[in-house]
Amino acid sequence: MAAVIAILGTLMTAGVSLLSGTGAQSRKAGTDLLTGLIEQARTTAITSRTHVVLAIAEPGDLPAGDERCRLGLFKVGEWPDSPSSPPVLTGVLLKRWQTLETGIVLTGGDVDGVANPLDGDQVTIRHGGIGVTVHIIAFNPRGGLHYPSGSAPVAIRIAEGRYRGGKAVSNPRGGSECRLKIGRVTARPYRTNR
């Protein structure tokens, strides 16, 4: 009987440690995906000598029926000269939309006083005969941050949670989040976790 209890205790401990690490691993995977797409957008903007947009589609922005966030890269041939805010863009989708894992959300709110593009206006991107309205981060042909406009960097928050009614809701159990800041001139992402 003591041996059975010891084995059950060991299995329960292993199970709890595996389950507790799942959220942190998912946040890291989401952060790695977002970091990779930012680097790819920046590099593509430089090598193609055109504007490249990282589009962030929350549930309801695309016709997908699930409650997951999607990320897409668009090459924008010409950035509009008109000072319309927000601009309407025409672009080409560079690769399929990437989906964040279930249980991971991109949340609004500034990071240590640095603005979050998810708090700003959405932009319409026309491609393939349709238009999608999403939040964006745009890179200019020199590899710098072009949109949102301004001179300050931007930051994105990646947290555990769910989308409810198209809005991100972080888990109330107090899990930590990953944070990315994207510089204005070189537009390289770097982590600033709390």
N, C-alpha and C positions, 0 to 999 in steps of 0.2 A: 504494500500500500504506500509506503514512504517513497519507493522508487517511482511509482506512477505519479505521485504528487510532484516529485522533483522534475520528472520529465515534462509534465504539464506546465509547471512554473517556467521551465526553460523555454518551452515553445511559446508561451504567452509573452515572455520578455522579448524573444526574437520577433514575434509578430508586431508588438507595440513599437519596437525600434524601426522595423521596416515601414510601418504605416506613418510614423511621425516624420520620417525622412522624405516621404513622397511629395509633400507640398514644397519643400525646399528644392528638391530635384526638379519639379515642374517649373518653379520660378526661375531656376537657373537655366533650364532648357528654353523657356520663353525669352529670357534676357539674352541668351546666346543667339537665338533666332533673330531677335530684333537688332542686336549688335551686328550680326552678319549681313542683314539686309541694309542697314545704314552704310556699312563699309562698301557693299556692292553698289549701292546707289551713288555714293560719292565717287568711286572708281569709274563707274560707267559714265557719269557726268564728265569726268576729266577726259577719258579716252574717246568718247563720242563727241566731245565739244558741244554739248547741248545740256539743257536742263533735265534733271531726272527727279521724279517725285516718288517718295515713299508714302503710299496711301494707307490710312488706318481706317478700316471699315468695321464699325461696331454692329451688333445685331440690328437688323432693320435697314441698314444702309445698302445691303445687297439682297437679292431675292432668295438667298439661302434661308431655310426654315429653322435652323438651329440657333442657339444662343451662344455663339462663339465669335471671337474677334478674328478678323482676317487682315493680312498685310499684303500689299501689292506694289510692284515697281512699274512706273510708267516713264517712258521717254517722251518729253514734251518738245516738239519741234521748235516752237517759238513762244517765248513768254510774252503775254500781252503787255503792250506799253501803256495801256490806259490805267489810270490809278484806281480802277474799281476794286473795291474791297468787299468781299473776297473775289478773286479773279475766277473766270470760267476758262478752263484749259481744254486743249485737244491733245490727246496723247495716244501712245501705243503701249499696250500691256506687254512688258518684257518677258514675264514668265507667269505661270499659274499663281493664283492667290495662295499664300501660305496661311495655315490656320494655327492659332495658338491652342495649346492643349486645353481640354475641358478642365475647369477649375482655376484657370489663370485669366486675369483681367488686366487691362490697361486703364488706370484710374486718372482722373483729373486732379487738379490741385498743384500749386507750385512746390518746388523743392528748394528749401532754403532761400526763398525769394526769387528763384529762377522760374520764369513762366513755363507753363505746360501747354503744348500745342492742342491738347484735347480740350482745353478751356476756351480756345478761340473759335472763330467762325469756321464752318465747313465750306469746302470748295467743291464745285462740280467739275468732274473730268469726263469729257466725251471721248468714247473710244468704241470702235466696232459698231457704230450706229446706236449706241445707248449712252446714257449719262449716269454716272454715279456721284452721289454727294457724300464726301468723306472728309476727315481731317487729314492734313498733309504736312509733310516736311519736304521742302524742295531744295535741291543742290544745284548751284550754278556751274558753268563749264570750268571754272577754276577750282572746283571742289569745296567751295565755301557754302555756308547756309544762306539760302536766298529767301525762303519763306518758312515760317512767319517772318515778316519784315522787321527790321530794327537792328540794333547793334549788340544786343545781349544774347547769350546762349539760350538754349531751351532745354527742358528736362522732361523725362517720361518716367512714370511710376508703374512697376509691374508687381502685382500682388495676387495672393490667393483670393478667390471669390467666384462669383457668378454674375451673369448678366440677367437682369430681371426687367422685362419691358424695354429692352434695348439699352438699359443703363447699368454701368458697372457697380456692383455692391461687394465690398471687401468682406472677408470673413470676420465675424465679430470676436473670434477667439484670440485675437491679438497676435496673429502671425506677422512676421516681419515682411518687408517688401524689398524689391530690388529697384534701384534708381539709376537712370542713365542721364548724364548731361552731355549735350552735343554742343561743341564750341562753334562760334560764329565764323571764324576765318578758315580754320582747317576742317571743321565739321567732323571731327573724330569723336566717337562716343567714348565716355569713360564712366565707370561705375562709382557711385557714391552711396553705398548701402549704409543703412542705419543699424 
